[in-house]
């Protein structure tokens, strides 16, 4: 471990059975559910997790990250309503078949039944879980306007109209595209509003390889939007580079017939290998986390290229890292060694304050998601399709004044 730089849910019955904690468990992180689908036979990895807007339903996308060629798997999306008194942990409430692997998903920020996802074939899909028959509301289809490679992440944003009442979907992929979609419910279509493209010319000079065309695409692995500036977002890439970007960028790429723009406004010092996750803080407008194949967790300031903090947990690849939705100084990560790591920036030596086995069989854990409505709940998903739902102690979720101070102090630390 190295430091180089310094509403409806209120009525929910979810997790009632674990609400009474004894003195001995006040500091304990407790696993309250282990979920899986018997129909998937442990052959799929949990590629993504998302809680709906009420915090009662958890959705998981199932697929595989280790394809060598075309995908011939019959994968699925599963959901569990944990608001029920009796949860069938091995039988999801909703099972949505897919003709190929599902690689990402995200619930609508306000509609608890709408779920967006992206698949291995490059298609972006919107489902309505409240329907009884055909759950598909709209799809991008597969073609020139969609992605040519697996959809790494999907994300909901408010539209760019003055009223900002509607939501659009953003998708990113290994083909370098960042696509913004509007929803046409009448025709069941997702319509492309704007296309961005990450290219070799966007890389910092130190990362450019001699002989590689400047118009070669750079695969996008992850995305996170600022909670204060709806136009600002951060991209992680297959190259290891991290980029600050803007939805208002109008710098057109002079390439092919696509009207694609370069979103990049600033480049950060890269990871040494592909970036697996990025996450912007909701408490500090300039703070974001990243993790990657170089086995490190990093904290960056949007205003400077070097990270202000690097942590190397010795856990192998770090597949996901997320900020706590309630405490500015708390964040969590999941690792190749199958562990859930919880950090507190108050801890000067940056060892995890909690380290838990998050996989029954100690396989890699790929997915992590805090529940923003049920503030003491988070979920992890592993390489054999198991999902673990944890209850956090009150001390990890109750805001303290010093949290903002310690985050601000670290963010103001230079790179000297």
PARORO-602986 format. One record per residue (C-alpha): residue number from 1; x, y, z; residue in three letters. Coordinates in pm, whole numbers, padded with zeros to 5 digits. Layout:
! PARORO-602986
+-----+--------+--------+--------+-----+
!   k !      x !      y !      z !   r !
+-----+--------+--------+--------+-----+
! NUM !      X !      Y !      Z ! ALA !
...
+-----+--------+--------+--------+-----+
//
This chain:
! PARORO-602986
+-----+--------+--------+--------+-----+
!   k !      x !      y !      z !   r !
+-----+--------+--------+--------+-----+
!   1 !  00000 !  00000 !  00000 ! UNK !
!   2 !  00156 !  00330 ! -00114 ! UNK !
!   3 !  00054 !  00696 ! -00076 ! UNK !
!   4 !  00228 !  00908 ! -00333 ! UNK !
!   5 !  00008 !  01218 ! -00319 ! UNK !
!   6 ! -00166 !  01357 ! -00079 ! UNK !
!   7 ! -04042 !  00952 ! -00043 ! UNK !
!   8 ! -04150 !  00600 ! -00107 ! UNK !
!   9 ! -03850 !  00451 !  00040 ! UNK !
!  10 ! -03939 !  00591 !  00383 ! UNK !
!  11 ! -04218 !  00334 !  00404 ! UNK !
!  12 ! -03999 !  00052 !  00280 ! UNK !
!  13 ! -03974 ! -00267 !  00481 ! UNK !
!  14 ! -03647 ! -00362 !  00314 ! UNK !
!  15 ! -03393 ! -00497 !  00560 ! UNK !
!  16 ! -03633 ! -00476 !  00859 ! UNK !
!  17 ! -03500 ! -00806 !  00986 ! UNK !
!  18 ! -03158 ! -00656 !  01049 ! UNK !
!  19 ! -03256 ! -00315 !  01181 ! UNK !
!  20 ! -03205 ! -00394 !  01550 ! UNK !
!  21 ! -02833 ! -00401 !  01611 ! UNK !
!  22 ! -02674 ! -00501 !  01939 ! UNK !
!  23 ! -02379 ! -00315 !  02087 ! UNK !
!  24 ! -02146 ! -00580 !  01948 ! UNK !
!  25 ! -02254 ! -00512 !  01590 ! UNK !
!  26 ! -02246 ! -00131 !  01594 ! UNK !
!  27 ! -01914 ! -00130 !  01406 ! UNK !
!  28 ! -01982 ! -00440 !  01196 ! UNK !
!  29 ! -02054 ! -00463 !  00824 ! UNK !
!  30 ! -02312 ! -00741 !  00794 ! UNK !
!  31 ! -02405 ! -00950 !  00489 ! UNK !
!  32 ! -02787 ! -00962 !  00488 ! UNK !
!  33 ! -02850 ! -01130 !  00150 ! UNK !
!  34 ! -02659 ! -01356 ! -00089 ! UNK !
!  35 ! -02845 ! -01351 ! -00421 ! UNK !
!  36 ! -02807 ! -01558 ! -00736 ! UNK !
!  37 ! -03018 ! -01708 ! -01012 ! UNK !
!  38 ! -03024 ! -02086 ! -01034 ! UNK !
!  39 ! -03105 ! -02055 ! -01405 ! UNK !
!  40 ! -02762 ! -01907 ! -01479 ! UNK !
!  41 ! -02555 ! -02196 ! -01338 ! UNK !
!  42 ! -02262 ! -01983 ! -01214 ! UNK !
!  43 ! -02134 ! -01940 ! -01571 ! UNK !
!  44 ! -02184 ! -01563 ! -01583 ! UNK !
!  45 ! -02019 ! -01271 ! -01410 ! UNK !
!  46 ! -02213 ! -00984 ! -01254 ! UNK !
!  47 ! -02113 ! -00712 ! -01499 ! UNK !
!  48 ! -02321 ! -00436 ! -01339 ! UNK !
!  49 ! -02547 ! -00348 ! -01047 ! UNK !
!  50 ! -02806 ! -00074 ! -01002 ! UNK !
!  51 ! -03062 !  00022 ! -00736 ! UNK !
!  52 ! -03391 !  00172 ! -00848 ! UNK !
!  53 ! -03506 !  00520 ! -00746 ! UNK !
!  54 ! -03690 !  00398 ! -00435 ! UNK !
!  55 ! -03396 !  00188 ! -00317 ! UNK !
!  56 ! -03607 ! -00128 ! -00287 ! UNK !
!  57 ! -03512 ! -00313 ! -00607 ! UNK !
!  58 ! -03166 ! -00427 ! -00712 ! UNK !
!  59 ! -03091 ! -00514 ! -01075 ! UNK !
!  60 ! -02791 ! -00711 ! -01200 ! UNK !
!  61 ! -02662 ! -00754 ! -01554 ! UNK !
!  62 ! -02500 ! -01087 ! -01635 ! UNK !
!  63 ! -02236 ! -01151 ! -01898 ! UNK !
!  64 ! -01871 ! -01234 ! -01945 ! UNK !
!  65 ! -01565 ! -01012 ! -01980 ! UNK !
!  66 ! -01344 ! -01284 ! -02132 ! UNK !
!  67 ! -01475 ! -01314 ! -02488 ! UNK !
!  68 ! -01222 ! -01402 ! -02754 ! UNK !
!  69 ! -01460 ! -01363 ! -03046 ! UNK !
!  70 ! -01835 ! -01336 ! -03106 ! UNK !
!  71 ! -02068 ! -01376 ! -02810 ! UNK !
!  72 ! -02294 ! -01681 ! -02827 ! UNK !
!  73 ! -02403 ! -01675 ! -02463 ! UNK !
!  74 ! -02767 ! -01656 ! -02354 ! UNK !
!  75 ! -02737 ! -01412 ! -02067 ! UNK !
!  76 ! -02989 ! -01213 ! -01863 ! UNK !
!  77 ! -03082 ! -00924 ! -01638 ! UNK !
!  78 ! -03222 ! -01018 ! -01298 ! UNK !
!  79 ! -03396 ! -00805 ! -01037 ! UNK !
!  80 ! -03482 ! -00865 ! -00671 ! UNK !
!  81 ! -03733 ! -00659 ! -00475 ! UNK !
!  82 ! -03575 ! -00654 ! -00130 ! UNK !
!  83 ! -03876 ! -00469 !  00007 ! UNK !
!  84 ! -04054 ! -00803 !  00037 ! UNK !
!  85 ! -04084 ! -00976 !  00372 ! UNK !
!  86 ! -03972 ! -01301 !  00214 ! UNK !
!  87 ! -03696 ! -01272 ! -00046 ! UNK !
!  88 ! -03620 ! -01576 ! -00260 ! UNK !
!  89 ! -03246 ! -01529 ! -00281 ! UNK !
!  90 ! -03191 ! -01784 ! -00561 ! UNK !
!  91 ! -03499 ! -01683 ! -00763 ! UNK !
!  92 ! -03513 ! -01326 ! -00897 ! UNK !
!  93 ! -03846 ! -01144 ! -00925 ! UNK !
!  94 ! -03768 ! -01051 ! -01286 ! UNK !
!  95 ! -03559 ! -01253 ! -01531 ! UNK !
!  96 ! -03501 ! -01086 ! -01868 ! UNK !
!  97 ! -03347 ! -01315 ! -02130 ! UNK !
!  98 ! -03083 ! -01181 ! -02364 ! UNK !
!  99 ! -02943 ! -01328 ! -02685 ! UNK !
! 100 ! -02594 ! -01212 ! -02583 ! UNK !
! 101 ! -02408 ! -01091 ! -02276 ! UNK !
! 102 ! -02533 ! -00782 ! -02092 ! UNK !
! 103 ! -02237 ! -00562 ! -02003 ! UNK !
! 104 ! -02392 ! -00266 ! -01819 ! UNK !
! 105 ! -02717 ! -00130 ! -01674 ! UNK !
! 106 ! -02858 !  00170 ! -01489 ! UNK !
! 107 ! -03201 !  00244 ! -01341 ! UNK !
! 108 ! -03378 !  00567 ! -01434 ! UNK !
! 109 ! -03312 !  00837 ! -01168 ! UNK !
! 110 ! -03685 !  00900 ! -01107 ! UNK !
! 111 ! -03892 !  00619 ! -01262 ! UNK !
! 112 ! -03838 !  00305 ! -01050 ! UNK !
! 113 ! -03949 !  00070 ! -01330 ! UNK !
! 114 ! -03730 !  00197 ! -01614 ! UNK !
! 115 ! -03396 !  00025 ! -01666 ! UNK !
! 116 ! -03138 !  00100 ! -01936 ! UNK !
! 117 ! -02871 ! -00147 ! -02039 ! UNK !
! 118 ! -02605 ! -00218 ! -02296 ! UNK !
! 119 ! -02510 ! -00552 ! -02449 ! UNK !
! 120 ! -02209 ! -00720 ! -02605 ! UNK !
! 121 ! -02331 ! -00652 ! -02960 ! UNK !
! 122 ! -02331 ! -00275 ! -02905 ! UNK !
! 123 ! -02706 ! -00233 ! -02857 ! UNK !
! 124 ! -02857 !  00001 ! -02597 ! UNK !
! 125 ! -03195 ! -00110 ! -02460 ! UNK !
! 126 ! -03461 !  00044 ! -02236 ! UNK !
! 127 ! -03690 ! -00188 ! -02037 ! UNK !
! 128 ! -04005 ! -00115 ! -01836 ! UNK !
! 129 ! -04025 ! -00362 ! -01548 ! UNK !
! 130 ! -04387 ! -00268 ! -01475 ! UNK !
! 131 ! -04504 ! -00429 ! -01800 ! UNK !
! 132 ! -04636 ! -00783 ! -01795 ! UNK !
! 133 ! -04541 ! -00896 ! -02145 ! UNK !
! 134 ! -04282 ! -00732 ! -02369 ! UNK !
! 135 ! -04062 ! -00534 ! -02131 ! UNK !
! 136 ! -03862 ! -00359 ! -02406 ! UNK !
! 137 ! -03968 !  00006 ! -02438 ! UNK !
! 138 ! -03706 !  00121 ! -02686 ! UNK !
! 139 ! -03379 !  00010 ! -02843 ! UNK !
! 140 ! -03096 !  00164 ! -03042 ! UNK !
! 141 ! -03079 ! -00138 ! -03268 ! UNK !
! 142 ! -02753 ! -00254 ! -03420 ! UNK !
! 143 ! -02608 ! -00048 ! -03703 ! UNK !
! 144 ! -02394 !  00245 ! -03807 ! UNK !
! 145 ! -02550 !  00483 ! -03554 ! UNK !
! 146 ! -02502 !  00248 ! -03261 ! UNK !
! 147 ! -02188 !  00094 ! -03111 ! UNK !
! 148 ! -01971 ! -00156 ! -03294 ! UNK !
! 149 ! -01829 ! -00307 ! -02975 ! UNK !
! 150 ! -01968 ! -00401 ! -02631 ! UNK !
! 151 ! -02136 ! -00120 ! -02437 ! UNK !
! 152 ! -01909 ! -00057 ! -02138 ! UNK !
! 153 ! -02144 !  00170 ! -01943 ! UNK !
! 154 ! -02483 !  00341 ! -01967 ! UNK !
! 155 ! -02570 !  00656 ! -01775 ! UNK !
! 156 ! -02881 !  00876 ! -01737 ! UNK !
! 157 ! -02852 !  01254 ! -01777 ! UNK !
! 158 ! -03104 !  01538 ! -01788 ! UNK !
! 159 ! -03164 !  01666 ! -02138 ! UNK !
! 160 ! -03003 !  01987 ! -02255 ! UNK !
! 161 ! -03327 !  02184 ! -02300 ! UNK !
! 162 ! -03383 !  02494 ! -02082 ! UNK !
! 163 ! -03647 !  02313 ! -01873 ! UNK !
! 164 ! -03430 !  02002 ! -01823 ! UNK !
! 165 ! -03739 !  01795 ! -01740 ! UNK !
! 166 ! -03658 !  01486 ! -01942 ! UNK !
! 167 ! -03378 !  01234 ! -01927 ! UNK !
! 168 ! -03151 !  01103 ! -02199 ! UNK !
! 169 ! -02923 !  00800 ! -02201 ! UNK !
! 170 ! -02547 !  00818 ! -02250 ! UNK !
! 171 ! -02360 !  00505 ! -02362 ! UNK !
! 172 ! -01987 !  00440 ! -02400 ! UNK !
! 173 ! -01802 !  00155 ! -02566 ! UNK !
! 174 ! -01473 !  00003 ! -02669 ! UNK !
! 175 ! -01528 !  00155 ! -03013 ! UNK !
! 176 ! -01440 !  00496 ! -02868 ! UNK !
! 177 ! -01791 !  00637 ! -02907 ! UNK !
! 178 ! -01981 !  00835 ! -02644 ! UNK !
! 179 ! -02342 !  00848 ! -02768 ! UNK !
! 180 ! -02636 !  01048 ! -02634 ! UNK !
! 181 ! -02983 !  00900 ! -02693 ! UNK !
! 182 ! -03333 !  01043 ! -02664 ! UNK !
! 183 ! -03630 !  00812 ! -02611 ! UNK !
! 184 ! -03902 !  00783 ! -02877 ! UNK !
! 185 ! -04170 !  00579 ! -02701 ! UNK !
! 186 ! -04415 !  00590 ! -02992 ! UNK !
! 187 ! -04173 !  00415 ! -03226 ! UNK !
! 188 ! -03988 !  00216 ! -02962 ! UNK !
! 189 ! -03658 !  00370 ! -03069 ! UNK !
! 190 ! -03361 !  00533 ! -02906 ! UNK !
! 191 ! -03259 !  00821 ! -03130 ! UNK !
! 192 ! -02903 !  00948 ! -03138 ! UNK !
! 193 ! -02882 !  01315 ! -03041 ! UNK !
! 194 ! -02506 !  01363 ! -03045 ! UNK !
! 195 ! -02197 !  01154 ! -03103 ! UNK !
! 196 ! -01856 !  01201 ! -02945 ! UNK !
! 197 ! -01546 !  01003 ! -03036 ! UNK !
! 198 ! -01230 !  00945 ! -02831 ! UNK !
! 199 ! -00929 !  00919 ! -03059 ! UNK !
! 200 ! -00555 !  00872 ! -03044 ! UNK !
! 201 ! -00502 !  01244 ! -03100 ! UNK !
! 202 ! -00675 !  01307 ! -02764 ! UNK !
! 203 ! -00403 !  01117 ! -02576 ! UNK !
! 204 ! -00124 !  01309 ! -02401 ! UNK !
! 205 !  00197 !  01324 ! -02600 ! UNK !
! 206 !  00370 !  01076 ! -02368 ! UNK !
! 207 !  00105 !  00812 ! -02447 ! UNK !
! 208 !  00106 !  00842 ! -02824 ! UNK !
! 209 !  00274 !  00556 ! -03008 ! UNK !
! 210 !  00480 !  00633 ! -03315 ! UNK !
! 211 !  00321 !  00494 ! -03627 ! UNK !
! 212 ! -00032 !  00480 ! -03484 ! UNK !
! 213 ! -00279 !  00698 ! -03675 ! UNK !
! 214 ! -00406 !  01004 ! -03491 ! UNK !
! 215 ! -00762 !  00914 ! -03596 ! UNK !
! 216 ! -00750 !  00566 ! -03441 ! UNK !
! 217 ! -01026 !  00518 ! -03183 ! UNK !
! 218 ! -00944 !  00479 ! -02812 ! UNK !
! 219 ! -01178 !  00242 ! -02628 ! UNK !
! 220 ! -01389 !  00394 ! -02349 ! UNK !
! 221 ! -01430 !  00178 ! -02038 ! UNK !
! 222 ! -01621 !  00399 ! -01791 ! UNK !
! 223 ! -01788 !  00735 ! -01739 ! UNK !
! 224 ! -01907 !  00953 ! -01451 ! UNK !
! 225 ! -02079 !  01292 ! -01454 ! UNK !
! 226 ! -02022 !  01583 ! -01220 ! UNK !
! 227 ! -02301 !  01628 ! -00963 ! UNK !
! 228 ! -02274 !  02009 ! -00985 ! UNK !
! 229 ! -02205 !  02076 ! -01352 ! UNK !
! 230 ! -02435 !  01864 ! -01574 ! UNK !
! 231 ! -02214 !  01926 ! -01878 ! UNK !
! 232 ! -01893 !  01798 ! -01721 ! UNK !
! 233 ! -01794 !  01431 ! -01719 ! UNK !
! 234 ! -01489 !  01209 ! -01675 ! UNK !
! 235 ! -01396 !  00922 ! -01905 ! UNK !
! 236 ! -01170 !  00624 ! -01833 ! UNK !
! 237 ! -01012 !  00442 ! -02125 ! UNK !
! 238 ! -00849 !  00119 ! -02235 ! UNK !
! 239 ! -00522 !  00312 ! -02272 ! UNK !
! 240 ! -00518 !  00401 ! -01902 ! UNK !
! 241 ! -00580 !  00769 ! -01972 ! UNK !
! 242 ! -00843 !  00971 ! -01788 ! UNK !
! 243 ! -01014 !  01265 ! -01956 ! UNK !
! 244 ! -01219 !  01562 ! -01840 ! UNK !
! 245 ! -01488 !  01622 ! -02099 ! UNK !
! 246 ! -01776 !  01854 ! -02187 ! UNK !
! 247 ! -02113 !  01786 ! -02350 ! UNK !
! 248 ! -02086 !  02129 ! -02512 ! UNK !
! 249 ! -01768 !  02048 ! -02700 ! UNK !
! 250 ! -01814 !  02127 ! -03068 ! UNK !
! 251 ! -01467 !  02037 ! -03192 ! UNK !
! 252 ! -01550 !  01814 ! -03485 ! UNK !
! 253 ! -01335 !  01514 ! -03574 ! UNK !
! 254 ! -01242 !  01525 ! -03942 ! UNK !
! 255 ! -01293 !  01154 ! -03985 ! UNK !
! 256 ! -01531 !  00946 ! -04196 ! UNK !
! 257 ! -01889 !  01053 ! -04253 ! UNK !
! 258 ! -01984 !  01046 ! -03885 ! UNK !
! 259 ! -02060 !  01383 ! -03729 ! UNK !
! 260 ! -01858 !  01300 ! -03419 ! UNK !
! 261 ! -01704 !  01549 ! -03179 ! UNK !
! 262 ! -01406 !  01536 ! -02948 ! UNK !
! 263 ! -01534 !  01578 ! -02591 ! UNK !
! 264 ! -01192 !  01621 ! -02427 ! UNK !
! 265 ! -01102 !  01944 ! -02247 ! UNK !
! 266 ! -00826 !  01820 ! -02013 ! UNK !
! 267 ! -00615 !  01506 ! -01963 ! UNK !
! 268 ! -00506 !  01359 ! -01628 ! UNK !
! 269 ! -00197 !  01154 ! -01552 ! UNK !
! 270 ! -00280 !  00799 ! -01663 ! UNK !
! 271 ! -00314 !  00465 ! -01491 ! UNK !
! 272 ! -00065 !  00200 ! -01604 ! UNK !
! 273 ! -00325 ! -00011 ! -01782 ! UNK !
! 274 ! -00699 !  00006 ! -01856 ! UNK !
! 275 ! -00920 !  00210 ! -01623 ! UNK !
! 276 ! -01199 !  00001 ! -01470 ! UNK !
! 277 ! -01406 !  00270 ! -01297 ! UNK !
! 278 ! -01444 !  00642 ! -01235 ! UNK !
! 279 ! -01679 !  00809 ! -00986 ! UNK !
! 280 ! -01733 !  01181 ! -00924 ! UNK !
! 281 ! -01792 !  01294 ! -00567 ! UNK !
! 282 ! -02133 !  01446 ! -00487 ! UNK !
! 283 ! -01976 !  01643 ! -00200 ! UNK !
! 284 ! -01679 !  01807 ! -00375 ! UNK !
! 285 ! -01713 !  01941 ! -00727 ! UNK !
! 286 ! -01349 !  01872 ! -00817 ! UNK !
! 287 ! -01303 !  01525 ! -00663 ! UNK !
! 288 ! -01324 !  01195 ! -00846 ! UNK !
! 289 ! -01208 !  00838 ! -00781 ! UNK !
! 290 ! -01062 !  00596 ! -01031 ! UNK !
! 291 ! -00941 !  00237 ! -01025 ! UNK !
! 292 ! -00773 !  00013 ! -01274 ! UNK !
! 293 ! -00572 ! -00280 ! -01394 ! UNK !
! 294 ! -00257 ! -00133 ! -01238 ! UNK !
! 295 ! -00400 ! -00244 ! -00901 ! UNK !
! 296 ! -00438 !  00112 ! -00774 ! UNK !
! 297 ! -00709 !  00339 ! -00640 ! UNK !
! 298 ! -00661 !  00707 ! -00721 ! UNK !
! 299 ! -00814 !  01032 ! -00606 ! UNK !
! 300 ! -00792 !  01321 ! -00852 ! UNK !
! 301 ! -00861 !  01692 ! -00846 ! UNK !
! 302 ! -01035 !  01807 ! -01166 ! UNK !
! 303 ! -00804 !  02109 ! -01177 ! UNK !
! 304 ! -00469 !  01927 ! -01189 ! UNK !
! 305 ! -00323 !  01640 ! -01388 ! UNK !
! 306 ! -00149 !  01433 ! -01115 ! UNK !
! 307 ! -00360 !  01241 ! -00863 ! UNK !
! 308 ! -00366 !  01385 ! -00512 ! UNK !
! 309 ! -00370 !  01035 ! -00364 ! UNK !
! 310 ! -00271 !  00687 ! -00482 ! UNK !
! 311 ! -00352 !  00374 ! -00284 ! UNK !
! 312 ! -00217 !  00031 ! -00376 ! UNK !
! 313 ! -00411 ! -00220 ! -00163 ! UNK !
! 314 ! -00223 ! -00530 ! -00284 ! UNK !
! 315 ! -00552 ! -00686 ! -00393 ! UNK !
! 316 ! -00478 ! -00740 ! -00761 ! UNK !
! 317 ! -00695 ! -00556 ! -01012 ! UNK !
! 318 ! -00941 ! -00307 ! -00860 ! UNK !
! 319 ! -01257 ! -00348 ! -01065 ! UNK !
! 320 ! -01481 ! -00080 ! -00915 ! UNK !
! 321 ! -01462 !  00206 ! -00667 ! UNK !
! 322 ! -01749 !  00421 ! -00541 ! UNK !
! 323 ! -01798 !  00715 ! -00308 ! UNK !
! 324 ! -02037 !  00680 ! -00016 ! UNK !
! 325 ! -02360 !  00870 ! -00092 ! UNK !
! 326 ! -02378 !  00997 !  00267 ! UNK !
! 327 ! -02023 !  01059 !  00392 ! UNK !
! 328 ! -01771 !  01264 !  00190 ! UNK !
! 329 ! -01464 !  01086 !  00333 ! UNK !
! 330 ! -01583 !  00727 !  00283 ! UNK !
! 331 ! -01542 !  00518 ! -00032 ! UNK !
! 332 ! -01541 !  00150 ! -00120 ! UNK !
! 333 ! -01373 ! -00075 ! -00376 ! UNK !
! 334 ! -01388 ! -00438 ! -00492 ! UNK !
! 335 ! -01095 ! -00649 ! -00602 ! UNK !
! 336 ! -00959 ! -00935 ! -00806 ! UNK !
! 337 ! -00896 ! -01126 ! -00481 ! UNK !
! 338 ! -01269 ! -01126 ! -00404 ! UNK !
! 339 ! -01275 ! -00863 ! -00130 ! UNK !
! 340 ! -01481 ! -00556 ! -00046 ! UNK !
! 341 ! -01260 ! -00275 !  00085 ! UNK !
! 342 ! -01402 !  00025 !  00271 ! UNK !
! 343 ! -01180 !  00331 !  00322 ! UNK !
! 344 ! -01203 !  00638 !  00544 ! UNK !
! 345 ! -00991 !  00938 !  00445 ! UNK !
! 346 ! -00956 !  01018 !  00817 ! UNK !
! 347 ! -00726 !  00715 !  00835 ! UNK !
! 348 ! -00385 !  00858 !  00762 ! UNK !
! 349 ! -00220 !  00533 !  00655 ! UNK !
! 350 ! -00498 !  00452 !  00407 ! UNK !
! 351 ! -00548 !  00088 !  00499 ! UNK !
! 352 ! -00911 ! -00025 !  00470 ! UNK !
! 353 ! -01118 !  00023 !  00785 ! UNK !
! 354 ! -01320 ! -00281 !  00671 ! UNK !
! 355 ! -01208 ! -00570 !  00453 ! UNK !
! 356 ! -01463 ! -00843 !  00379 ! UNK !
! 357 ! -01479 ! -01153 !  00162 ! UNK !
! 358 ! -01739 ! -01046 ! -00094 ! UNK !
! 359 ! -01741 ! -01371 ! -00292 ! UNK !
! 360 ! -01852 ! -01708 ! -00149 ! UNK !
! 361 ! -01585 ! -01881 ! -00358 ! UNK !
! 362 ! -01317 ! -01609 ! -00347 ! UNK !
! 363 ! -01343 ! -01528 ! -00717 ! UNK !
! 364 ! -01297 ! -01170 ! -00845 ! UNK !
! 365 ! -01565 ! -00916 ! -00754 ! UNK !
! 366 ! -01651 ! -00694 ! -01050 ! UNK !
! 367 ! -01942 ! -00478 ! -00940 ! UNK !
! 368 ! -02021 ! -00246 ! -00651 ! UNK !
! 369 ! -02314 ! -00015 ! -00583 ! UNK !
! 370 ! -02421 !  00189 ! -00281 ! UNK !
! 371 ! -02795 !  00235 ! -00225 ! UNK !
! 372 ! -02859 !  00610 ! -00221 ! UNK !
! 373 ! -03208 !  00569 ! -00070 ! UNK !
! 374 ! -03139 !  00295 !  00187 ! UNK !
! 375 ! -02824 !  00469 !  00303 ! UNK !
! 376 ! -02682 !  00179 !  00506 ! UNK !
! 377 ! -02699 ! -00072 !  00220 ! UNK !
! 378 ! -02452 ! -00159 ! -00053 ! UNK !
! 379 ! -02422 ! -00452 ! -00294 ! UNK !
! 380 ! -02137 ! -00635 ! -00467 ! UNK !
! 381 ! -02139 ! -00881 ! -00759 ! UNK !
! 382 ! -01877 ! -01147 ! -00834 ! UNK !
! 383 ! -01739 ! -01362 ! -01114 ! UNK !
! 384 ! -01976 ! -01654 ! -01054 ! UNK !
! 385 ! -02298 ! -01454 ! -01052 ! UNK !
! 386 ! -02331 ! -01412 ! -00676 ! UNK !
! 387 ! -02451 ! -01082 ! -00531 ! UNK !
! 388 ! -02394 ! -00992 ! -00170 ! UNK !
! 389 ! -02600 ! -00722 ! -00001 ! UNK !
! 390 ! -02441 ! -00561 !  00303 ! UNK !
! 391 ! -02570 ! -00348 !  00587 ! UNK !
! 392 ! -02325 ! -00082 !  00704 ! UNK !
! 393 ! -02294 !  00035 !  01065 ! UNK !
! 394 ! -02443 !  00372 !  01151 ! UNK !
! 395 ! -02099 !  00529 !  01199 ! UNK !
! 396 ! -02020 !  00472 !  00830 ! UNK !
! 397 ! -02332 !  00652 !  00712 ! UNK !
! 398 ! -02383 !  00940 !  00957 ! UNK !
! 399 ! -02228 !  01262 !  00831 ! UNK !
! 400 ! -01967 !  01428 !  01051 ! UNK !
! 401 ! -01836 !  01782 !  01002 ! UNK !
! 402 ! -01474 !  01674 !  00973 ! UNK !
! 403 ! -01552 !  01469 !  00659 ! UNK !
! 404 ! -01572 !  01775 !  00436 ! UNK !
! 405 ! -01264 !  01922 !  00600 ! UNK !
! 406 ! -01045 !  01617 !  00545 ! UNK !
! 407 ! -01157 !  01578 !  00183 ! UNK !
! 408 ! -01093 !  01947 !  00118 ! UNK !
! 409 ! -00748 !  01923 !  00276 ! UNK !
! 410 ! -00648 !  01627 !  00057 ! UNK !
! 411 ! -00790 !  01791 ! -00255 ! UNK !
! 412 ! -00582 !  02102 ! -00189 ! UNK !
! 413 ! -00264 !  01898 ! -00158 ! UNK !
! 414 ! -00032 !  01968 ! -00448 ! UNK !
! 415 !  00166 !  01710 ! -00638 ! UNK !
! 416 !  00501 !  01817 ! -00502 ! UNK !
+-----+--------+--------+--------+-----+
//
